[in-house]
Amino acid sequence: MRAEQTQKVLSALGLCRKAGKGVAGTETVCEALRKQKTLLQVYCPCDLSENTRKKLTDKCAFYGVPLTELPVEGALLAHAVGKSGFCAAYGVTDENFASLLTGIMAEEP
């Protein structure tokens, strides 16, 4: 993924957070998946621990939700979605934001 695409994805995730159309954090994302909330996509940073990566991968696979690893650190993802510290996962709940993010990811290099 190009740096320009990454920046667009982070900006879109920030807009999604401001609109209240997503959930941040591993436990919150896993809880939303368990409760069958309408998570359409889950994004995670590249610097996750192996345990967290396995937990998110298994949960997303079980519930049929795509998990996308972004080429950014958790601190940058947290900053993009208005959190402090580290953000290990961000789940998108809105169809329009999900299609916007899918379109950005599908852009040709």
KEPALUM-989535 format. One line per field, with one value per residue (C-alpha): residue in three letters; x, y, z. Coordinates in pm, 1 decimal. Layout:
BEGIN
rest <- c(ALA;...)
x <- c(X;...)
y <- c(Y;...)
z <- c(Z;...)
REM end
This chain:
BEGIN
rest <- c(MET;ARG;ALA;GLU;GLN;THR;GLN;LYS;VAL;LEU;SER;ALA;LEU;GLY;LEU;CYS;ARG;LYS;ALA;GLY;LYS;GLY;VAL;ALA;GLY;THR;GLU;THR;VAL;CYS;GLU;ALA;LEU;ARG;LYS;GLN;LYS;THR;LEU;LEU;GLN;VAL;TYR;CYS;PRO;CYS;ASP;LEU;SER;GLU;ASN;THR;ARG;LYS;LYS;LEU;THR;ASP;LYS;CYS;ALA;PHE;TYR;GLY;VAL;PRO;LEU;THR;GLU;LEU;PRO;VAL;GLU;GLY;ALA;LEU;LEU;ALA;HIS;ALA;VAL;GLY;LYS;SER;GLY;PHE;CYS;ALA;ALA;TYR;GLY;VAL;THR;ASP;GLU;ASN;PHE;ALA;SER;LEU;LEU;THR;GLY;ILE;MET;ALA;GLU;GLU;PRO)
x <- c(0.0;134.3;187.4;-83.7;-334.2;-242.2;-303.2;-641.6;-741.3;-638.7;-831.6;-1140.9;-1113.0;-1091.5;-1408.6;-1574.2;-1485.8;-1614.4;-1941.3;-1977.4;-1974.3;-1700.1;-1554.9;-1195.3;-992.7;-944.6;-1193.0;-1458.5;-1421.1;-1434.0;-1741.1;-1913.3;-1836.7;-1970.1;-2291.3;-2347.7;-2326.5;-2292.2;-1914.5;-1836.0;-1457.6;-1182.5;-848.7;-535.7;-180.5;126.0;287.0;39.0;154.7;114.0;-158.8;-365.5;-315.4;-432.4;-732.0;-846.4;-778.1;-972.7;-1269.5;-1296.2;-1269.8;-1534.2;-1782.3;-1696.6;-1567.1;-1263.8;-954.1;-708.4;-361.2;-247.7;122.5;117.5;197.7;-74.8;8.1;-57.8;-385.6;-486.7;-405.8;-609.0;-919.5;-887.9;-757.2;-449.9;-176.7;-216.1;-510.5;-489.5;-813.6;-1079.1;-1411.3;-1629.1;-2007.6;-2135.0;-2181.3;-2088.2;-1760.4;-1688.9;-1735.6;-1525.2;-1241.9;-1271.5;-1248.2;-937.6;-774.0;-855.6;-687.6;-409.6;-53.6)
y <- c(0.0;341.9;615.7;822.9;536.9;481.8;847.9;837.7;527.0;689.5;1006.0;802.6;611.1;943.5;1063.6;734.7;781.3;1140.5;1023.4;755.4;476.4;260.2;102.7;119.8;-127.1;-501.9;-582.8;-349.1;-494.8;-853.3;-771.3;-614.6;-928.4;-1157.1;-956.7;-979.1;-601.8;-489.3;-474.2;-471.4;-437.5;-444.0;-265.5;-327.1;-188.0;-384.2;-388.9;-610.8;-878.3;-1233.8;-1307.4;-1003.4;-1074.7;-1435.6;-1326.7;-1073.9;-1308.0;-1593.0;-1376.6;-1204.3;-1535.2;-1697.2;-1411.7;-1356.1;-1000.9;-898.0;-800.0;-563.0;-496.3;-140.6;-53.9;182.6;152.8;136.5;484.6;634.2;444.1;567.4;925.3;891.8;773.6;1025.1;795.4;834.8;575.0;260.1;128.8;-240.1;-261.2;-41.4;-178.4;0.0;-27.6;188.7;59.9;392.3;418.1;50.9;103.0;423.0;235.2;-58.8;184.0;348.5;10.0;-98.2;205.6;112.3;212.8)
z <- c(0.0;-95.8;162.3;-7.9;19.9;383.3;462.5;286.4;486.1;814.4;725.3;638.5;968.0;1151.1;978.2;1062.8;1430.1;1433.7;1279.1;1548.1;1291.4;1438.7;1751.2;1872.0;2074.1;2071.1;2345.9;2205.8;1857.3;1988.6;2198.6;1896.0;1694.9;1969.5;2005.6;1629.0;1585.4;1228.6;1200.7;831.5;840.9;1101.7;1066.9;1274.0;1280.9;1175.1;1521.2;1704.7;1942.6;1817.6;2075.2;1976.3;1605.7;1652.6;1861.6;1600.4;1308.7;1468.1;1571.8;1234.2;1047.9;1269.5;1219.4;851.5;888.8;679.5;878.8;711.3;845.1;783.2;736.2;1036.4;1404.0;1667.2;1796.1;1451.7;1417.5;1764.2;1666.2;1344.6;1531.3;1814.0;2085.2;2299.9;2329.5;2121.0;1916.7;1825.9;1626.1;1469.9;1346.5;1089.9;1133.7;845.5;489.4;328.6;518.6;448.3;73.2;86.2;255.8;15.5;-277.4;-134.4;-78.2;-435.7;-597.3;-835.9;-742.7)
REM end
